[in-house]
Amino acid sequence: MKALIQRVRRASVTVDERRVGAIDHGLLALVGVEKGDDEAAAERLLHKLLRYRVFSDAAGKMNLDLQQVEGGLLLVSQFTLAADTRKGLRPSFSSAAPPAEGERLFHYLLERARAAWPRVESGEFAADMQVELVNDGPVTFLLES
């Protein structure tokens, strides 16, 4: 599993002009599921999402994690993260998990995240979503489990 994370001052997801998820300061995580991913990969990714130190401490160093700053976590499924872009001018999605498996693992990650942290929001799997954010920094990382 992959997650493109962005440290945000705020972020939200809208589907059909209906806000389905929103956070104030925290992390926006665009999540991609690849073939061969399983629950163990989701658990490893969740551990990183909650513990990755991307927030500044009193000295201005990135030493604090999401839980230490009491931030929100906005999970948004994004199968395009599994794209192979090495050749040609059109992405290949041959490494992406089939839709049913991607949905199952995304919802597993979401359920586990909500059990571990009270400030979790999400988009809707496979929906046409509009994501708005104010990137803080900007700080962006690609996490892989």
N, C-alpha and C positions, 0 to 999 in steps of 0.2 A: 504494500500500500504506500501511497505517496500523499503528502500534504504540502501544498504551497501555503506557508503561513505568512501573514502580514500583521505586524503590530499596529493596532488601530486606536484612534481616539474614539471612534464610533463606526459602526457598520450595520447594515440592514439588508434584508432580502425581501423582494416584492414579487408576487406571482399574481398575474391578472389584476393589477392595481390594488392588491391586498397584501399588506405587510405580514409576512409569515414568521419573521425572526429579526431580532435587533439586539445589539449590545452597545454599551458605552465602552470605555477603555478595555482593551483585552486583545484577543487574537481572532482574526478571521482565518479559517482553515479551509482551503479548497482541496477536497479529498478525491483522489483517484484510486480505483481498485483495478488491479491487474490480475491476469490469469495466474493461478497458483497461490493467490493470497488466501489466508484463512483467519480464523479467530485469533490465533497466536500473533499474526501480523497486526491485526487490529489492536490487540492489547499492547504490543510494543509501540505502536504509533500513538496510542492514547497516553502511555507513560511519557513519551517525548512531548506531546502537546501540553500536558499539565506541568512538566518539570523543566522544559527547555528554557534556559536563562537568557531572555531577550529584553527584559525590562531593567531600567537603570536603577542603581542603588544611590545612596546619598552622595557618593563620589562621582556619579555620572557613568559608572561602568555597568555593562550588561551583566548583572549578577543575580537578578531576581527572576523567579518564574511566575507563571500565571496565578498560582495559588497565593504566593507571597504578596502580590499586589491586589489580590481579590478581584481579578479581571474576569470579563466574560469570554466565553468561547462560542463562536458562531461557526458551525460546521455546514459546509455547502458541498454537495456532491458535484464532481466535475470529471466526467470520463475522459475529457480531452487531455488530462494530465498523463494518461497512459499512451499517448500518441508517440509513434516513432517518426521523428522529423529529420533523421539523418540523411535520407535520400530524397531527391526530387523536390517538387514544389507543392505537394499535397500530402497531408499527414496520413499515416496508416494507423488504424486502430486495432491491428491484429493482436497486440499484446494486452488489450483491455479485457477485463472479465466480461463474460456474457451479462446482459442486463439483469437477469434474475439474480445471478450470483453477486453482482455489484450492489444491487439494492439490498440483498440480504446482509452483506457485510457492512454496508454503510449504516443500516439500521442497527446492526449489532454494535458498531462503534458508537453510535448516537446513544443507544440504551446504556452502554457501559459508561460513557462520559457523564450522562445524567445521574447515574448511580454514584459516581465518584466526585462530582462537583455540582453545586447548586445553580451555577450561572451558565447554563448551556442552552443555546438556541440553535435552530437549523433552518435550512431551506427545505424544498420539497424535491425528493428524488425524481429525476427525469423531467422536471418541469422547466418551462422557459422562464428563467429567473432573471431579475434585474438586481444586481448587487451594487450597493453604494457603500463607499468607505472613505474615511479620512485616514490615510496611512500616516503613522506616527514615525517620523525619522527621515526618510522612509527606511523601514526595517522589514526585510523580506528574506525568508529562507525556504529551501526545499528540503523537507524531511522525508526520509524513506525508512520503512521498517524492515 
